[in-house]
Amino acid sequence: MEIDRKFAVELGISAASVVLFVGAAYVVSSSYADPGNVTDNGSAAPVLQPGGGPVMVGVIGLFVLIMAVAGLILYRADFDDA
């Protein structure tokens, strides 16, 4: 299976965006974890402190914005072989 240049660029941008989102969500989750609701057995997700909710919404919004801008750039890019 041959992968053309456009597909490789789309795949790379998508993968980088998802890795960035997961990393940012991890940082927010670990920074704003509520220490009173920590479970050691892994059966429940950690609970965020009240200030962590808006930050997590900001991370999700930033991810959506990055994907929209990346889509616009890819739409306007010229991948024709010259």
Secondary structure, DSSP 8 states (H G I E B T S, - for coil): ----HHHHHHHHHHHHHHHHHHHHHHHHHHHSB-GGG--SSSSS---B-TTHHHHHHHHHHHHHHHHHHHHHHHHH------
